[in-house]
């Protein structure tokens, strides 16, 4: 079940970004819940490109809780930032890269290549494809999350 505040925050995001030249898509638990998986989202995660991360933050300048900046860990790096919309934390990830098993960094995620559109509460919402998400979680070593997605996809998206 998706909390009502999350639906409200999603509406604000989609309506504000309509017509903006920003390539973006939902990822993580909010995306999964909207696509029918039995998970409860605690925040909203957005993937975009580097330019989009800064542009997205500029669209919500009064709601920025962490300015967008390039940073990373041993496993992942991106232009990260955060907002709060309708009391909901919104994480921004721009030009996300994952470290590969050989120690090199993959190319930044091409959001356009993995994005698909769904209808939610009368809104057209961009989300990342679940098969792509499963592969991405495997690269990050997050096996349980990858298996959740793979199992759900194998069952034919019927929960």
MARVEXTOR-162109 format. One record per residue: residue number from 1; x, y, z of N, C-alpha, C in turn. Coordinates in Angstrom, 3 decimals, always signed. Layout:
+------+----------+----------+----------+----------+----------+----------+----------+----------+----------+
| resi |     n.px |     n.py |     n.pz |    ca.px |    ca.py |    ca.pz |     c.px |     c.py |     c.pz |
+------+----------+----------+----------+----------+----------+----------+----------+----------+----------+
|  NUM |        X |        Y |        Z |        X |        Y |        Z |        X |        Y |        Z |
...
+------+----------+----------+----------+----------+----------+----------+----------+----------+----------+
//
This chain:
+------+----------+----------+----------+----------+----------+----------+----------+----------+----------+
| resi |     n.px |     n.py |     n.pz |    ca.px |    ca.py |    ca.pz |     c.px |     c.py |     c.pz |
+------+----------+----------+----------+----------+----------+----------+----------+----------+----------+
|    1 |   +0.838 |   -1.187 |   +0.000 |   +0.000 |   +0.000 |   +0.000 |   +0.881 |   +1.249 |   +0.000 |
|    2 |   +0.494 |   +2.187 |   -0.817 |   +1.271 |   +3.412 |   -0.947 |   +0.655 |   +4.483 |   -0.055 |
|    3 |   +1.436 |   +5.040 |   +0.869 |   +0.908 |   +6.087 |   +1.752 |   +0.370 |   +7.276 |   +0.951 |
|    4 |   -0.694 |   +7.866 |   +1.447 |   -1.339 |   +8.995 |   +0.759 |   -0.377 |  +10.168 |   +0.556 |
|    5 |   +0.500 |  +10.404 |   +1.523 |   +1.473 |  +11.496 |   +1.381 |   +2.378 |  +11.254 |   +0.173 |
|    6 |   +2.727 |   +9.996 |   -0.074 |   +3.578 |   +9.666 |   -1.220 |   +2.854 |   +9.930 |   -2.533 |
|    7 |   +1.567 |   +9.617 |   -2.569 |   +0.773 |   +9.894 |   -3.772 |   +0.713 |  +11.402 |   -3.999 |
|    8 |   +0.535 |  +12.161 |   -2.923 |   +0.517 |  +13.623 |   -3.037 |   +1.849 |  +14.171 |   -3.511 |
|    9 |   +2.937 |  +13.645 |   -2.976 |   +4.272 |  +14.088 |   -3.394 |   +4.514 |  +13.727 |   -4.861 |
|   10 |   +4.076 |  +12.550 |   -5.249 |   +4.214 |  +12.126 |   -6.644 |   +3.454 |  +13.074 |   -7.567 |
|   11 |   +2.256 |  +13.448 |   -7.174 |   +1.456 |  +14.380 |   -7.978 |   +2.191 |  +15.713 |   -8.145 |
|   12 |   +2.756 |  +16.238 |   -7.058 |   +3.508 |  +17.493 |   -7.123 |   +4.688 |  +17.348 |   -8.085 |
|   13 |   +5.424 |  +16.247 |   -7.973 |   +6.576 |  +16.015 |   -8.857 |   +6.160 |  +15.982 |  -10.322 |
|   14 |   +5.188 |  +15.131 |  -10.630 |   +4.786 |  +14.942 |  -12.024 |   +4.232 |  +16.234 |  -12.609 |
|   15 |   +3.390 |  +16.922 |  -11.855 |   +2.788 |  +18.155 |  -12.383 |   +3.829 |  +19.257 |  -12.548 |
|   16 |   +4.772 |  +19.375 |  -11.617 |   +5.796 |  +20.421 |  -11.722 |   +6.787 |  +20.135 |  -12.852 |
|   17 |   +7.098 |  +18.855 |  -13.072 |   +8.095 |  +18.511 |  -14.083 |   +7.509 |  +18.365 |  -15.483 |
|   18 |   +6.196 |  +18.382 |  -15.590 |   +5.561 |  +18.295 |  -16.911 |   +6.046 |  +19.457 |  -17.775 |
|   19 |   +6.536 |  +19.157 |  -18.944 |   +7.002 |  +20.199 |  -19.852 |   +8.444 |  +20.623 |  -19.632 |
|   20 |   +9.056 |  +20.187 |  -18.522 |  +10.472 |  +20.510 |  -18.283 |  +11.336 |  +19.550 |  -19.115 |
|   21 |  +12.426 |  +20.035 |  -19.669 |  +13.294 |  +19.155 |  -20.471 |  +14.239 |  +18.319 |  -19.600 |
|   22 |  +13.665 |  +17.609 |  -18.627 |  +14.450 |  +16.799 |  -17.697 |  +14.098 |  +15.331 |  -17.931 |
|   23 |  +15.104 |  +14.519 |  -18.190 |  +14.933 |  +13.087 |  -18.353 |  +14.989 |  +12.467 |  -16.965 |
|   24 |  +13.894 |  +11.859 |  -16.512 |  +13.872 |  +11.296 |  -15.168 |  +12.936 |  +10.100 |  -15.108 |
|   25 |  +13.114 |   +9.300 |  -14.051 |  +12.237 |   +8.165 |  -13.799 |  +12.327 |   +7.794 |  -12.321 |
|   26 |  +11.234 |   +7.274 |  -11.805 |  +11.239 |   +6.753 |  -10.441 |  +11.995 |   +5.436 |  -10.413 |
|   27 |  +12.619 |   +5.159 |   -9.288 |  +13.319 |   +3.915 |   -9.051 |  +13.053 |   +3.513 |   -7.602 |
|   28 |  +13.543 |   +2.380 |   -7.191 |  +13.401 |   +1.972 |   -5.804 |  +11.978 |   +1.598 |   -5.412 |
|   29 |  +11.734 |   +1.590 |   -4.108 |  +10.488 |   +1.033 |   -3.574 |   +9.230 |   +1.746 |   -4.061 |
|   30 |   +9.271 |   +3.046 |   -4.282 |   +8.068 |   +3.736 |   -4.780 |   +7.743 |   +3.253 |   -6.190 |
|   31 |   +8.751 |   +3.137 |   -7.024 |   +8.552 |   +2.620 |   -8.373 |   +8.015 |   +1.198 |   -8.320 |
|   32 |   +8.595 |   +0.375 |   -7.439 |   +8.164 |   -1.017 |   -7.336 |   +6.703 |   -1.093 |   -6.901 |
|   33 |   +6.330 |   -0.322 |   -5.886 |   +4.951 |   -0.335 |   -5.392 |   +3.976 |   +0.120 |   -6.479 |
|   34 |   +4.344 |   +1.160 |   -7.219 |   +3.471 |   +1.649 |   -8.288 |   +3.296 |   +0.613 |   -9.392 |
|   35 |   +4.307 |   -0.258 |   -9.550 |   +4.231 |   -1.297 |  -10.577 |   +3.642 |   -2.605 |  -10.041 |
|   36 |   +3.137 |   -2.565 |   -8.802 |   +2.385 |   -3.691 |   -8.271 |   +3.081 |   -4.587 |   -7.276 |
|   37 |   +4.354 |   -4.357 |   -6.979 |   +5.038 |   -5.199 |   -6.011 |   +4.515 |   -4.913 |   -4.601 |
|   38 |   +4.477 |   -5.929 |   -3.748 |   +3.973 |   -5.750 |   -2.385 |   +5.042 |   -5.169 |   -1.452 |
|   39 |   +5.437 |   -3.927 |   -1.709 |   +6.404 |   -3.225 |   -0.864 |   +5.807 |   -1.884 |   -0.471 |
|   40 |   +6.172 |   -1.421 |   +0.714 |   +5.705 |   -0.108 |   +1.152 |   +6.860 |   +0.887 |   +1.045 |
|   41 |   +6.687 |   +1.905 |   +0.222 |   +7.769 |   +2.896 |   +0.066 |   +7.890 |   +3.800 |   +1.294 |
|   42 |   +9.130 |   +4.142 |   +1.599 |   +9.384 |   +5.085 |   +2.695 |   +9.854 |   +6.428 |   +2.172 |
|   43 |  +10.278 |   +6.456 |   +0.901 |  +10.696 |   +7.700 |   +0.261 |  +10.441 |   +7.555 |   -1.233 |
|   44 |  +10.850 |   +8.558 |   -1.987 |  +10.741 |   +8.530 |   -3.440 |  +12.145 |   +8.730 |   -3.991 |
|   45 |  +12.578 |   +7.800 |   -4.846 |  +13.898 |   +7.882 |   -5.464 |  +13.730 |   +8.197 |   -6.940 |
|   46 |  +14.527 |   +9.151 |   -7.413 |  +14.488 |   +9.569 |   -8.812 |  +15.869 |   +9.388 |   -9.425 |
|   47 |  +15.908 |   +8.760 |  -10.612 |  +17.154 |   +8.712 |  -11.377 |  +17.007 |   +9.630 |  -12.584 |
|   48 |  +18.101 |  +10.302 |  -12.900 |  +18.163 |  +11.235 |  -14.013 |  +19.611 |  +11.271 |  -14.492 |
|   49 |  +19.925 |  +12.167 |  -15.400 |  +21.315 |  +12.356 |  -15.805 |  +21.918 |  +13.465 |  -14.937 |
|   50 |  +23.194 |  +13.758 |  -15.144 |  +23.865 |  +14.756 |  -14.298 |  +23.171 |  +16.118 |  -14.393 |
|   51 |  +22.935 |  +16.578 |  -15.617 |  +22.283 |  +17.873 |  -15.811 |  +20.891 |  +17.871 |  -15.178 |
|   52 |  +20.179 |  +16.764 |  -15.333 |  +18.835 |  +16.653 |  -14.784 |  +18.796 |  +16.731 |  -13.270 |
|   53 |  +19.815 |  +16.220 |  -12.606 |  +19.845 |  +16.271 |  -11.142 |  +19.837 |  +17.722 |  -10.652 |
|   54 |  +20.660 |  +18.543 |  -11.274 |  +20.734 |  +19.948 |  -10.862 |  +19.473 |  +20.708 |  -11.290 |
|   55 |  +18.955 |  +20.402 |  -12.481 |  +17.735 |  +21.054 |  -12.967 |  +16.535 |  +20.679 |  -12.109 |
|   56 |  +16.464 |  +19.418 |  -11.709 |  +15.370 |  +18.963 |  -10.864 |  +15.405 |  +19.695 |   -9.524 |
|   57 |  +16.579 |  +19.790 |   -8.937 |  +16.712 |  +20.516 |   -7.670 |  +16.316 |  +21.980 |   -7.845 |
|   58 |  +16.668 |  +22.574 |   -8.975 |  +16.311 |  +23.983 |   -9.227 |  +14.800 |  +24.153 |   -9.337 |
|   59 |  +14.110 |  +23.163 |   -9.890 |  +12.643 |  +23.232 |   -9.998 |  +11.976 |  +23.240 |   -8.626 |
|   60 |  +12.656 |  +22.671 |   -7.641 |  +12.115 |  +22.576 |   -6.281 |  +13.042 |  +23.280 |   -5.288 |
|   61 |  +13.576 |  +24.422 |   -5.687 |  +14.604 |  +25.113 |   -4.904 |  +14.213 |  +25.315 |   -3.443 |
|   62 |  +12.975 |  +25.627 |   -3.172 |  +12.539 |  +25.856 |   -1.792 |  +12.369 |  +24.592 |   -0.982 |
|   63 |  +12.528 |  +23.447 |   -1.610 |  +12.305 |  +22.163 |   -0.922 |  +13.572 |  +21.320 |   -0.836 |
|   64 |  +14.712 |  +21.887 |   -1.225 |  +15.977 |  +21.152 |   -1.185 |  +16.427 |  +20.970 |   +0.257 |
|   65 |  +16.688 |  +19.728 |   +0.632 |  +17.207 |  +19.433 |   +1.970 |  +18.685 |  +19.040 |   +1.921 |
|   66 |  +19.160 |  +18.624 |   +0.753 |  +20.584 |  +18.354 |   +0.536 |  +20.902 |  +18.762 |   -0.887 |
|   67 |  +21.698 |  +19.794 |   -1.079 |  +22.025 |  +20.240 |   -2.434 |  +22.681 |  +19.123 |   -3.241 |
|   68 |  +22.417 |  +19.119 |   -4.529 |  +22.995 |  +18.109 |   -5.407 |  +24.505 |  +18.332 |   -5.498 |
|   69 |  +25.240 |  +17.242 |   -5.342 |  +26.696 |  +17.263 |   -5.452 |  +27.170 |  +15.863 |   -5.823 |
|   70 |  +28.289 |  +15.798 |   -6.514 |  +28.843 |  +14.504 |   -6.890 |  +29.497 |  +13.858 |   -5.685 |
|   71 |  +29.135 |  +12.605 |   -5.402 |  +29.748 |  +11.857 |   -4.313 |  +29.548 |  +10.374 |   -4.569 |
|   72 |  +30.163 |   +9.562 |   -3.732 |  +30.007 |   +8.136 |   -3.930 |  +30.591 |   +7.316 |   -2.809 |
|   73 |  +30.449 |   +6.002 |   -2.977 |  +30.992 |   +5.013 |   -2.059 |  +31.871 |   +4.074 |   -2.882 |
|   74 |  +32.282 |   +2.992 |   -2.289 |  +33.056 |   +1.991 |   -3.019 |  +32.244 |   +1.345 |   -4.132 |
|   75 |  +30.900 |   +1.322 |   -3.975 |  +30.044 |   +0.585 |   -4.900 |  +29.269 |   +1.453 |   -5.884 |
|   76 |  +29.043 |   +2.717 |   -5.530 |  +28.134 |   +3.541 |   -6.327 |  +28.573 |   +5.002 |   -6.251 |
|   77 |  +28.352 |   +5.726 |   -7.343 |  +28.620 |   +7.161 |   -7.329 |  +27.609 |   +7.851 |   -8.235 |
|   78 |  +27.345 |   +9.129 |   -7.904 |  +26.293 |   +9.850 |   -8.614 |  +26.320 |  +11.313 |   -8.179 |
|   79 |  +25.489 |  +12.094 |   -8.850 |  +25.197 |  +13.461 |   -8.410 |  +23.969 |  +13.317 |   -7.522 |
|   80 |  +24.201 |  +13.245 |   -6.203 |  +23.137 |  +13.003 |   -5.233 |  +22.611 |  +14.308 |   -4.661 |
|   81 |  +21.313 |  +14.324 |   -4.364 |  +20.685 |  +15.443 |   -3.676 |  +19.392 |  +14.957 |   -3.054 |
|   82 |  +18.732 |  +15.829 |   -2.299 |  +17.478 |  +15.425 |   -1.659 |  +16.534 |  +16.611 |   -1.530 |
|   83 |  +15.251 |  +16.284 |   -1.566 |  +14.162 |  +17.245 |   -1.405 |  +13.209 |  +16.697 |   -0.353 |
|   84 |  +12.317 |  +17.552 |   +0.115 |  +11.159 |  +17.101 |   +0.878 |   +9.944 |  +17.709 |   +0.208 |
|   85 |   +9.005 |  +16.834 |   -0.184 |   +7.770 |  +17.261 |   -0.840 |   +6.607 |  +16.617 |   -0.107 |
|   86 |   +5.673 |  +17.419 |   +0.360 |   +4.515 |  +16.914 |   +1.106 |   +4.966 |  +16.065 |   +2.295 |
|   87 |   +6.083 |  +16.429 |   +2.889 |   +6.606 |  +15.688 |   +4.034 |   +7.333 |  +14.398 |   +3.677 |
|   88 |   +7.481 |  +14.120 |   +2.398 |   +8.107 |  +12.883 |   +1.938 |   +9.519 |  +13.184 |   +1.434 |
|   89 |  +10.484 |  +12.365 |   +1.856 |  +11.862 |  +12.504 |   +1.374 |  +11.939 |  +12.053 |   -0.083 |
|   90 |  +12.589 |  +12.881 |   -0.905 |  +12.780 |  +12.581 |   -2.322 |  +14.283 |  +12.608 |   -2.584 |
|   91 |  +14.827 |  +11.460 |   -2.975 |  +16.253 |  +11.339 |   -3.255 |  +16.481 |  +11.505 |   -4.750 |
|   92 |  +17.467 |  +12.311 |   -5.109 |  +17.836 |  +12.546 |   -6.510 |  +19.169 |  +11.859 |   -6.769 |
|   93 |  +19.231 |  +11.123 |   -7.874 |  +20.471 |  +10.470 |   -8.299 |  +20.678 |  +10.781 |   -9.769 |
|   94 |  +21.762 |  +11.489 |  -10.083 |  +22.036 |  +11.866 |  -11.464 |  +23.289 |  +11.198 |  -11.998 |
|   95 |  +23.198 |  +10.614 |  -13.184 |  +24.325 |   +9.935 |  -13.834 |  +24.898 |   +8.854 |  -12.908 |
|   96 |  +24.019 |   +8.046 |  -12.369 |  +24.387 |   +6.981 |  -11.441 |  +25.326 |   +5.981 |  -12.104 |
|   97 |  +26.390 |   +5.626 |  -11.393 |  +27.335 |   +4.622 |  -11.868 |  +27.555 |   +3.585 |  -10.773 |
|   98 |  +27.654 |   +2.321 |  -11.181 |  +27.938 |   +1.235 |  -10.260 |  +29.321 |   +0.676 |  -10.580 |
|   99 |  +30.036 |   +0.287 |   -9.515 |  +31.349 |   -0.329 |   -9.723 |  +31.137 |   -1.783 |  -10.137 |
|  100 |  +31.823 |   -2.175 |  -11.175 |  +31.712 |   -3.530 |  -11.698 |  +32.654 |   -4.464 |  -10.942 |
|  101 |  +32.437 |   -5.773 |  -11.047 |  +33.287 |   -6.728 |  -10.319 |  +34.784 |   -6.588 |  -10.614 |
|  102 |  +35.133 |   -6.094 |  -11.818 |  +36.561 |   -5.930 |  -12.143 |  +37.149 |   -4.631 |  -11.603 |
|  103 |  +36.332 |   -3.845 |  -10.870 |  +36.818 |   -2.618 |  -10.250 |  +36.604 |   -1.365 |  -11.074 |
|  104 |  +36.207 |   -1.509 |  -12.341 |  +35.937 |   -0.341 |  -13.172 |  +34.519 |   +0.160 |  -12.910 |
|  105 |  +34.244 |   +1.377 |  -13.361 |  +32.907 |   +1.949 |  -13.221 |  +32.147 |   +1.764 |  -14.526 |
|  106 |  +30.886 |   +1.341 |  -14.417 |  +30.051 |   +1.259 |  -15.605 |  +29.751 |   +2.672 |  -16.096 |
|  107 |  +29.311 |   +2.783 |  -17.339 |  +28.866 |   +4.078 |  -17.843 |  +27.666 |   +4.537 |  -17.021 |
|  108 |  +27.435 |   +5.850 |  -16.933 |  +26.247 |   +6.320 |  -16.229 |  +24.980 |   +5.682 |  -16.804 |
|  109 |  +24.035 |   +5.418 |  -15.926 |  +22.767 |   +4.812 |  -16.339 |  +22.087 |   +5.694 |  -17.385 |
|  110 |  +21.677 |   +5.079 |  -18.484 |  +20.915 |   +5.776 |  -19.520 |  +19.437 |   +5.606 |  -19.174 |
|  111 |  +18.888 |   +6.588 |  -18.478 |  +17.511 |   +6.520 |  -17.999 |  +16.539 |   +6.306 |  -19.156 |
|  112 |  +16.766 |   +6.954 |  -20.283 |  +15.856 |   +6.830 |  -21.427 |  +15.775 |   +5.389 |  -21.919 |
|  113 |  +16.879 |   +4.675 |  -21.844 |  +16.939 |   +3.297 |  -22.330 |  +16.115 |   +2.351 |  -21.455 |
|  114 |  +16.002 |   +2.638 |  -20.162 |  +15.356 |   +1.731 |  -19.215 |  +14.015 |   +2.251 |  -18.690 |
|  115 |  +13.577 |   +3.386 |  -19.181 |  +12.352 |   +4.017 |  -18.681 |  +11.126 |   +3.461 |  -19.385 |
|  116 |  +10.067 |   +3.305 |  -18.626 |   +8.758 |   +3.009 |  -19.195 |   +7.735 |   +3.866 |  -18.460 |
|  117 |   +6.541 |   +3.953 |  -19.024 |   +5.521 |   +4.843 |  -18.475 |   +4.357 |   +4.037 |  -17.939 |
|  118 |   +3.834 |   +4.479 |  -16.796 |   +2.643 |   +3.863 |  -16.223 |   +1.641 |   +4.963 |  -15.888 |
|  119 |   +0.386 |   +4.571 |  -15.740 |   -0.664 |   +5.513 |  -15.336 |   -0.983 |   +5.273 |  -13.869 |
|  120 |   -0.968 |   +6.348 |  -13.084 |   -1.256 |   +6.264 |  -11.654 |   -2.094 |   +7.478 |  -11.268 |
|  121 |   -3.285 |   +7.224 |  -10.736 |   -4.130 |   +8.322 |  -10.254 |   -4.274 |   +9.435 |  -11.291 |
|  122 |   -4.417 |   +9.053 |  -12.550 |   -4.573 |  +10.024 |  -13.626 |   -3.281 |  +10.700 |  -14.050 |
|  123 |   -2.153 |  +10.229 |  -13.521 |   -0.847 |  +10.806 |  -13.861 |   -0.072 |   +9.835 |  -14.742 |
|  124 |   +0.673 |  +10.369 |  -15.683 |   +1.591 |   +9.562 |  -16.496 |   +2.958 |   +9.649 |  -15.816 |
|  125 |   +3.422 |   +8.501 |  -15.281 |   +4.601 |   +8.473 |  -14.418 |   +5.713 |   +7.640 |  -15.061 |
|  126 |   +6.926 |   +8.211 |  -15.169 |   +8.049 |   +7.432 |  -15.684 |   +8.672 |   +6.584 |  -14.569 |
|  127 |   +8.895 |   +5.305 |  -14.861 |   +9.521 |   +4.388 |  -13.911 |  +10.604 |   +3.609 |  -14.643 |
|  128 |  +11.559 |   +3.087 |  -13.896 |  +12.571 |   +2.235 |  -14.508 |  +12.018 |   +0.813 |  -14.621 |
|  129 |  +12.340 |   +0.167 |  -15.734 |  +11.908 |   -1.190 |  -16.005 |  +12.394 |   -2.134 |  -14.908 |
|  130 |  +11.514 |   -3.022 |  -14.442 |  +11.851 |   -3.894 |  -13.319 |  +12.930 |   -4.922 |  -13.654 |
|  131 |  +12.986 |   -5.400 |  -14.881 |  +14.048 |   -6.337 |  -15.258 |  +15.410 |   -5.636 |  -15.174 |
|  132 |  +15.468 |   -4.383 |  -15.628 |  +16.709 |   -3.606 |  -15.490 |  +17.055 |   -3.431 |  -14.006 |
|  133 |  +16.049 |   -3.087 |  -13.203 |  +16.280 |   -2.874 |  -11.766 |  +16.866 |   -4.135 |  -11.124 |
|  134 |  +16.339 |   -5.305 |  -11.482 |  +16.854 |   -6.553 |  -10.919 |  +18.335 |   -6.725 |  -11.262 |
|  135 |  +18.691 |   -6.462 |  -12.515 |  +20.104 |   -6.566 |  -12.919 |  +20.968 |   -5.563 |  -12.150 |
|  136 |  +20.468 |   -4.347 |  -11.979 |  +21.229 |   -3.307 |  -11.272 |  +21.465 |   -3.698 |   -9.810 |
|  137 |  +20.449 |   -4.252 |   -9.158 |  +20.622 |   -4.683 |   -7.769 |  +21.625 |   -5.834 |   -7.670 |
|  138 |  +21.653 |   -6.703 |   -8.672 |  +22.646 |   -7.795 |   -8.678 |  +24.058 |   -7.218 |   -8.737 |
|  139 |  +24.277 |   -6.227 |   -9.609 |  +25.602 |   -5.604 |   -9.726 |  +26.024 |   -5.002 |   -8.390 |
|  140 |  +25.069 |   -4.439 |   -7.664 |  +25.365 |   -3.821 |   -6.369 |  +25.521 |   -4.849 |   -5.250 |
|  141 |  +25.261 |   -6.117 |   -5.559 |  +25.360 |   -7.144 |   -4.530 |  +24.150 |   -7.213 |   -3.619 |
|  142 |  +23.067 |   -6.544 |   -4.006 |  +21.843 |   -6.549 |   -3.190 |  +20.942 |   -7.692 |   -3.684 |
|  143 |  +21.379 |   -8.905 |   -3.365 |  +20.772 |  -10.122 |   -3.888 |  +19.309 |  -10.275 |   -3.489 |
|  144 |  +18.974 |   -9.992 |   -2.247 |  +17.586 |  -10.175 |   -1.793 |  +16.633 |   -9.296 |   -2.610 |
|  145 |  +17.021 |   -8.055 |   -2.863 |  +16.157 |   -7.157 |   -3.638 |  +16.076 |   -7.638 |   -5.091 |
|  146 |  +17.199 |   -8.082 |   -5.646 |  +17.200 |   -8.611 |   -7.013 |  +16.286 |   -9.824 |   -7.113 |
|  147 |  +16.358 |  -10.714 |   -6.135 |  +15.523 |  -11.920 |   -6.148 |  +14.041 |  -11.583 |   -6.000 |
|  148 |  +13.712 |  -10.598 |   -5.179 |  +12.315 |  -10.158 |   -5.043 |  +11.770 |   -9.742 |   -6.413 |
|  149 |  +12.532 |   -8.932 |   -7.127 |  +12.108 |   -8.465 |   -8.447 |  +12.039 |   -9.617 |   -9.453 |
|  150 |  +13.057 |  -10.448 |   -9.469 |  +13.085 |  -11.572 |  -10.412 |  +11.929 |  -12.535 |  -10.162 |
|  151 |  +11.668 |  -12.846 |   -8.896 |  +10.562 |  -13.752 |   -8.560 |   +9.232 |  -13.164 |   -8.980 |
|  152 |   +9.052 |  -11.877 |   -8.738 |   +7.790 |  -11.229 |   -9.102 |   +7.617 |  -11.210 |  -10.613 |
|  153 |   +8.667 |  -10.908 |  -11.340 |   +8.602 |  -10.922 |  -12.801 |   +8.327 |  -12.325 |  -13.334 |
|  154 |   +8.934 |  -13.345 |  -12.722 |   +8.743 |  -14.724 |  -13.157 |   +7.297 |  -15.190 |  -12.952 |
|  155 |   +6.630 |  -14.620 |  -11.944 |   +5.229 |  -14.971 |  -11.674 |   +4.271 |  -14.220 |  -12.596 |
|  156 |   +4.814 |  -13.422 |  -13.489 |   +3.959 |  -12.729 |  -14.452 |   +3.359 |  -11.445 |  -13.933 |
|  157 |   +4.058 |  -10.799 |  -12.984 |   +3.625 |   -9.502 |  -12.453 |   +2.251 |   -9.569 |  -11.804 |
|  158 |   +1.935 |  -10.702 |  -11.214 |   +0.624 |  -10.811 |  -10.563 |   +0.722 |  -10.820 |   -9.048 |
|  159 |   +1.914 |  -10.477 |   -8.525 |   +2.081 |  -10.385 |   -7.079 |   +2.258 |  -11.709 |   -6.454 |
+------+----------+----------+----------+----------+----------+----------+----------+----------+----------+
//
